[in-house]
């Protein structure tokens, strides 16, 4: 996703955010504590792992689906 995609989604009435998912502030903006699910599609393992760790700390019951670039991930 990029800023232009976010603008288009928002214009269509879809909530979208262009931010670093590894930062707790991002999770506060999207009210992660109330979320039921999180889908992460970034291929970079370290970024995905950081985002999952933050989300799990905020919402331990959260269903998380994440993309893996390699089967080892």
Secondary structure as UniProt FT lines:
FT   HELIX           3..11
FT   TURN            12..13
FT   TURN            21..22
FT   HELIX           24..29
FT   TURN            30..31
FT   HELIX           32..34
FT   STRAND          37..40
FT   HELIX           45..58
FT   TURN            60..61
FT   STRAND          63..66
FT   TURN            71..72
//
